[in-house]
Amino acid sequence: MRALHDWHHGGSPDGVVLMLHGGAETGLDEISARSGPYVRSRAMAAAIRRPLADHGVDLALLRFSIRGWNADIGEPSPLADARWALREVASRYGPVSVVLLGHSMGARTALHVADDPAVAGVVGLAPWFPKDDDVSPIIGKHLVAAHGSRDKITSARHSRALLERAGAAGAYTRFVDMGPLGHYMLRHPRAWDRAATEACLGVLHHS
């Protein structure tokens, strides 16, 4: 079952970072609190919520209903959950700028729902960005991709290609080279935490 957990530091935030965890290309299995991708995102949330709060930014983490992207095969996808989470953020916080922080499949989901008026931009960590994916939702907004050269699950080359197309279409894009790091953010997690925090704050400060 989908769920949204948030960390509110008090007062009116200057922005909200909405985290979207990873998943798989296909799969209708339910995501539990012990699911690996969700656990990794919770660990990052614990590490970055204080640095974000120091800049007046709150943090929320969505747990998807199901494991797979599925949209390409006409099955239920995480897009509905992400849209729901954006409505929840609006209900809880009022009119506030949102940065979508997605890992892997979560980054692809973020890109597809970036047309929501509250979204200032998307930060993708080891993102699953097929090079020919639709970039129209991010036009006029910020798109950051942080990718390591040893990622064997998703492609840094495809991320760069999508950023190039998005930039040509009118998005503000930036690629963050994570060096010889892989996909799951288990090696040098502090580097990923730092990249995520800096990118999200950068998007909010430029929006």
N, C-alpha and C positions, 0 to 999 in steps of 0.2 A: 504494500500500500504506500502511495506517495506520502511524503511528509516534508515539512519545511521547519528546520530548526534555525533560530536566529539568536545572535548575541548583540543585545542593545546596550550601548555604553551609557545611556541616559541623555536626555535633552533631544534636540532636533539634529539629526545627523546631516553632514554636508553631502553625503552620498551613501549608497549601499552597494556592497559587492555581493552578488548572488552566485554561489558556486554550483557548478553542474559536474557531477562525477562522471567517470568513464563507464564503458560497458562493452558491447560487442556488436558486430555487424548485424547479426540476427539473434533472436532468442526471446521467448515469452516468459522465461522464468522470473519469478518475483524477486525483487531486490530486498534483502533483509538487512538488518543493522549490522550483520557480520559479513556482508558481501565485501570482497577485497577492494574493488574500486571505491566503494563508499567509505570503507575504513581508511583508505589512503587519503581521501579528501577530508575526512574528519581530522586526521592527524595534521594536515596542512592548516585546516581551520584553527586548530588549537595554537599553531605556531604564528599565524599571521593576524589573528583578531586583535591582539594588543597593539602591534605597530599600526594597524589601520585605525583603531580607536584613538590612538595618539594624534591622528590627523582628522579626527571628527567623523570617521567613516565606520558604519556598522557592517556586520557580516551576516549572511544567511547561507544555509546549505540545504539544497533540495535533494531528497532521496527519490529517485525515479521509481515508478511502479514496476517496470519490467527492464530486463537486462539489455535487450537488443535495440538497434536503430530501427530496423524493420521497414522504414518508410519506402525503401526502394522495392519492396516486394508486396506492398499494399497491406501490411499488417499494422497493428497498433504501434505507435512510436513514442519516444519521449517528448515529442514536440508539444503534445497536449499538456503534459506535466509542467513543462517549462512555461507555457502560457499561463497555466494556473498559478505557478509560483510568482510570476510577475504581477498578477492580480492580487495575490496575497501580500506581496511587498507594498503595493500601492495602498491596500487596505490598512496595513499595520503602520506604515510610515507616512502616508500622504504623498504629495507630489515631491519626489526626490529623484535625483539622477542615479541610474543603476549601471554598474559595470558587470557584465556577465563573464565570470572566470570559469572556463571549462577545461577539463582534462580529456584528451582523446575524443571519444564519442560525445562527451559533454561539450567540447569546443565546437563540434559540427552542429550540435543542437543549438548552441548559443548563436552561431552565425545565422541560422535559419529563423530565429525569433528576434533578431536584432532590429527588426522593423518596428518593434513596440516603441511608442513615443518616449517612454521613460528611459530607454537604453541609450547611454552615451557611447558605449563601445563594447568590444569583445576582446578578452585576453585568452588566448589558447595556449595551453601547456601540452607539449607533445601532441599537437592537435591532429585529429583525423580530418584533414582538409583535402578531399579529392580535388585535383587540379581544375576540373570542369564544373565544380559545384556552383550553384547560384550565388552571386555576390550582391545582388540588388538590395537585400535587406540591410547591408552595411554601408551603402552609399551615403556620403555626408557625415559618417561617423568614424570612430577610431577602431582599428583592427591591429592587434599585436599578436605575433606568434613566436613562442619560445620553443626551440627545438634543438635536440642534441644529434650529433652526427652518428651515434651508435644505435639509434632507434631502429629496431627491426620490425616494429609493428605498424607504425605510421611513417610517412615519408617527409623528411625535411625539404626535399626537392619539390614535392607537391605543395607544401606549405608556401614556399617561396613563389611558386608559379601562381597560386591563388592570390597571394598578396599583390603580385604584379598586376593581375587582372583587376583586383579590387581597387588598387590605386589608380589605374587607368580609368576606372568607372567613376571615381570621385571620392573614394574612401581615403582616410589618413592612415597609412600603414607603416608598420615597423617590424623587422625581424630581429629577434634576440637569439644569438648563437650561444647555445648552452655547452658548446665544446663536446668532448667525447663522452656524453651521457646518453643513457638509454631511455626507454619509454615509461617505465613504471614509477619514476621519481623516488626510487628506493636508495639509489646511490647519490650521495651529496644532497640530501633533502634540503639542507639550509640554502643551497644555491637556488633550488627551485622556489623555496619560500621567499627568498629575497627578490628573485625575478618577478614572482607573482605580485608581491606587495608594491614594488616600484612601478610595475606596468599599470596596475589598477589605479594607483594614485596619480600616475602620469595622465591616464585617460580622464580622470575626474578633473584634474587641474587645467586640462586643455578644453574641456567641454563647455 
